[in-house]
């Protein structure tokens, strides 16, 4: 089976991360012949200065051959923005598309060059792969026909994201200077839709009772001005007294880190917290669980697809329509008071933390690795081949 993938590589963007791990999993399957065509980033300034993978893995990715301009294959899979739903030279064309805001936003439509997604060939030429039920609902709400959308969840690489031994973890926490603190972690662009405002407000209340709590935020200054977003959010939602409490307990890095370095943040933290308003999947929640962290995240969104009550605490939320410059968006508004209660509860319940450390990695390994993701992808893009475990070309005629 030949697959041409068109997409992004080598930066820490959600489409790029998904593309790279899918490529690595497909490279491990001899029945798949992979080609990759790099597509330009949305912003030419998106240039990473570090290797996200170790050298052998990055070499594997860089050595994937490029297809010729008019080369055809069984499938072309597009993993980039703006979305392109035009037919490819291959027998099938699939486009990875995720909606966060409950619809396809005007910003996305403008980048494609249309006023409505129905002006594209999305309902005739290409089909869509999307990572969650929430994202699929947003596509349908915008005019995409339901039978042209397949849900393929993302995965976690458990060779990178896994819990450390107790001794290794103590040593890592000591290296970070976290030994005496309870660490809440959040990773991603620190924008409003990621929930930075309710997170700061809840954390301010938590430190009243638990002054040893710390909030570690990992942003990405390459893609988003996270430091500025955090500062603006604190000015909007925190009083002067609350800012005085939060500021010395807030730890931020916007540096570019490799996947292994990001894994160390999960491995050294005590809990992962994500009070998001709008997400397409929220991969860091899954990676945190793979590392054995209890997770606190918004209820009702894409994370409902892959969290369980024995390692996750859902934040009560309200499905809400909001008007943004004349555009109706749909969010899940997390209740910051409930978030506060859950953050305090995870500090008070070390037995829950200990249970999550055992159960969460096992759950991810059994259900949500990149192997599972690519298995599902192949079922979708080539169902006949997926059903057949034996390549018929291996059989040879016998002359009797």
Secondary structure as GFF3:
##gff-version 3
##sequence-region A 1 400
A	DSSP	beta_strand	2	7	.	.	.	ID=ss1
A	DSSP	alpha_helix	14	27	.	.	.	ID=ss2
A	DSSP	beta_strand	33	38	.	.	.	ID=ss3
A	DSSP	alpha_helix	55	62	.	.	.	ID=ss4
A	DSSP	beta_strand	75	79	.	.	.	ID=ss5
A	DSSP	beta_strand	92	96	.	.	.	ID=ss6
A	DSSP	alpha_helix	106	112	.	.	.	ID=ss7
A	DSSP	three_ten_helix	117	119	.	.	.	ID=ss8
A	DSSP	three_ten_helix	121	123	.	.	.	ID=ss9
A	DSSP	beta_strand	127	130	.	.	.	ID=ss10
A	DSSP	alpha_helix	133	141	.	.	.	ID=ss11
A	DSSP	three_ten_helix	146	148	.	.	.	ID=ss12
A	DSSP	beta_strand	149	151	.	.	.	ID=ss13
A	DSSP	alpha_helix	166	176	.	.	.	ID=ss14
A	DSSP	beta_strand	182	187	.	.	.	ID=ss15
A	DSSP	three_ten_helix	192	194	.	.	.	ID=ss16
A	DSSP	alpha_helix	196	209	.	.	.	ID=ss17
A	DSSP	beta_strand	213	218	.	.	.	ID=ss18
A	DSSP	alpha_helix	226	237	.	.	.	ID=ss19
A	DSSP	alpha_helix	240	247	.	.	.	ID=ss20
A	DSSP	beta_strand	250	253	.	.	.	ID=ss21
A	DSSP	alpha_helix	259	268	.	.	.	ID=ss22
A	DSSP	beta_strand	271	274	.	.	.	ID=ss23
A	DSSP	alpha_helix	283	290	.	.	.	ID=ss24
A	DSSP	beta_strand	294	298	.	.	.	ID=ss25
A	DSSP	three_ten_helix	302	305	.	.	.	ID=ss26
A	DSSP	beta_strand	312	315	.	.	.	ID=ss27
A	DSSP	beta_strand	317	324	.	.	.	ID=ss28
A	DSSP	beta_strand	327	334	.	.	.	ID=ss29
A	DSSP	alpha_helix	336	348	.	.	.	ID=ss30
A	DSSP	alpha_helix	350	367	.	.	.	ID=ss31
A	DSSP	alpha_helix	370	381	.	.	.	ID=ss32
A	DSSP	alpha_helix	383	387	.	.	.	ID=ss33
A	DSSP	three_ten_helix	392	394	.	.	.	ID=ss34
###
